[in-house]
Amino acid sequence: MSTLGKIAARATKAGLDSLLAGGHAVISHGHPRATFDLDLIVCRSDLEKWLGLAKSLNYDLYREGPNFVQFSPPDSASLPLDLMLVNEQTFTKLLAEAVPASPALKGVKVVSVGHLLALKCHAIKHGHAGRIVKDVGDVINLVRVNRLDITTPEIRQLFLKHGTSELYEKVKRACAEE
């Protein structure tokens, strides 16, 4: 069973909800690429339960911040686990638009393409330099693969709200060049 499958099965058993984000969500939305960790969005109010679940799977907590908790994997066959903590209102909004993952991952939900773009734009705007190239590539490829019209007011507004006008213009140029 995959790392995600193990975690999802335990989370379901414990009554914990999560949403797949990050590289695995990018893959789920049609852009295959390498990823070396597992990113889940969870309710901040469930943090203690998630800490217990991770411990029961032999994950080691190695970084805890106000919005993220990161774990080292128990062995070389498992992926590192990153939890993004959001309030209940935000989680409910993300969950309402989430889509099912592949049938092999029973019960796993993936953030919508729109929310994934918003998360990526936010990461580009506020993240560290080492992630920018990969995240910009993800945004461009998500727009292309999902045949999104970046010039619509909704998508433009998403970029301006969560990213920057420079990012919007760069993605618009890149997608126009296809």
C-alpha positions in Angstrom: 0.0 0.0 0.0 1.3 3.5 -0.8 2.2 6.1 1.8 -1.0 8.0 0.9 -3.1 4.9 1.1 -1.8 4.0 4.5 -2.3 7.5 5.9 -5.8 7.8 4.3 -6.9 4.5 5.7 -5.8 5.4 9.2 -7.3 8.9 8.9 -10.7 7.5 7.7 -10.7 5.0 10.6 -9.9 7.9 13.1 -12.6 10.1 11.5 -10.0 12.7 10.3 -10.6 14.6 7.1 -7.8 15.9 4.8 -7.3 17.2 1.3 -4.5 16.2 -1.0 -2.4 19.2 -2.1 1.0 19.9 -3.5 2.7 17.7 -6.1 0.3 14.8 -5.8 -2.6 17.2 -6.4 -0.8 18.6 -9.4 -0.5 15.0 -10.7 -4.1 14.3 -10.0 -5.1 17.3 -12.0 -3.3 16.0 -15.1 0.3 17.2 -15.0 2.6 14.3 -14.2 5.8 15.3 -12.4 8.1 14.1 -9.7 7.3 14.7 -6.1 9.1 13.6 -3.0 6.6 14.3 -0.2 3.0 14.1 0.7 1.1 17.4 1.3 -2.2 17.3 3.1 -4.5 20.2 4.2 -6.1 19.5 7.5 -8.2 21.4 10.1 -6.1 23.2 12.7 -8.5 21.9 15.3 -7.6 18.3 14.5 -3.8 18.9 14.9 -3.5 16.8 18.1 -5.3 13.9 16.4 -3.0 14.2 13.3 0.1 14.2 15.5 -1.1 11.0 17.1 -1.9 9.4 13.8 1.6 10.3 12.4 3.2 9.0 15.6 1.2 5.7 15.3 2.7 5.3 11.8 6.2 6.0 13.1 6.6 9.4 11.6 8.9 11.8 13.4 7.9 15.4 13.9 10.8 17.6 12.7 9.3 21.0 12.1 6.2 22.7 13.5 5.2 26.2 12.6 2.0 28.2 12.9 0.6 26.9 9.5 2.6 23.8 8.7 3.7 20.6 10.5 6.3 18.4 8.8 7.3 14.8 9.5 10.2 12.6 8.5 9.2 9.3 7.1 9.5 6.1 9.2 11.6 4.3 6.4 13.0 4.8 3.0 9.9 3.4 1.3 7.6 6.1 2.8 7.3 9.7 1.8 7.8 12.7 4.2 4.5 14.1 5.4 3.6 17.8 5.4 0.4 19.1 7.0 -0.9 22.5 6.1 -3.2 23.8 8.9 -6.3 25.8 8.1 -9.3 26.9 10.1 -12.5 25.1 9.9 -14.2 27.7 7.7 -11.4 27.5 5.1 -11.3 23.7 5.2 -15.1 23.6 4.6 -14.7 25.9 1.6 -11.9 23.8 0.1 -13.7 20.5 0.8 -16.9 21.8 -0.9 -15.0 22.1 -4.2 -12.6 19.1 -3.8 -12.6 16.2 -6.2 -12.1 12.5 -5.6 -8.7 11.1 -6.1 -8.2 8.0 -8.2 -10.4 5.0 -7.3 -7.3 3.2 -5.9 -7.2 5.9 -3.2 -10.7 5.3 -1.7 -12.0 8.3 0.2 -9.1 10.6 -0.7 -10.2 14.1 -1.9 -8.0 16.5 -3.9 -8.2 20.3 -3.8 -9.9 21.7 -6.9 -7.8 23.1 -9.7 -8.8 26.6 -8.8 -7.8 26.2 -5.2 -4.6 24.4 -6.2 -3.8 27.4 -8.4 -4.5 29.8 -5.6 -2.2 27.8 -3.2 0.6 27.7 -5.8 0.2 31.5 -6.5 0.4 32.1 -2.8 3.5 29.9 -2.4 5.2 31.8 -5.3 4.3 35.1 -3.8 5.4 34.3 -0.2 7.6 31.2 -0.6 11.4 30.7 -0.7 13.4 31.1 -3.9 14.1 27.4 -4.3 10.4 26.6 -4.9 9.5 29.3 -7.3 10.7 27.7 -10.5 8.9 24.4 -9.7 5.7 26.2 -8.6 5.6 28.5 -11.6 6.0 25.4 -13.9 3.1 23.7 -12.0 0.9 26.8 -12.5 1.7 27.0 -16.2 1.1 23.3 -16.8 -2.1 23.2 -14.7 -3.5 26.0 -16.8 -2.4 24.2 -20.1 -3.5 20.7 -19.2 -6.9 21.8 -17.8 -7.4 24.1 -20.8 -8.1 27.1 -18.6 -8.7 30.5 -20.2 -6.4 32.6 -18.1 -8.0 35.8 -19.5 -11.3 35.2 -17.8 -12.0 37.7 -15.0 -12.3 34.9 -12.4 -8.9 33.4 -13.2 -7.2 36.8 -13.5 -8.7 37.8 -10.1 -7.4 34.5 -8.6 -3.9 35.4 -9.7 -4.1 39.0 -8.5 -5.6 38.0 -5.1 -3.2 35.1 -4.3 -0.2 35.9 -6.5 1.0 39.0 -8.3 0.3 40.8 -11.6 3.8 39.8 -12.8 3.0 36.2 -12.2 -0.3 36.5 -14.1 1.4 38.2 -17.1 4.2 35.6 -17.1 1.7 32.7 -17.1 -0.5 34.4 -19.7 2.5 34.9 -22.0 3.7 31.3 -21.5 0.2 29.9 -22.3 -0.2 32.1 -25.3 3.0 30.7 -26.8 1.7 27.1 -27.1 
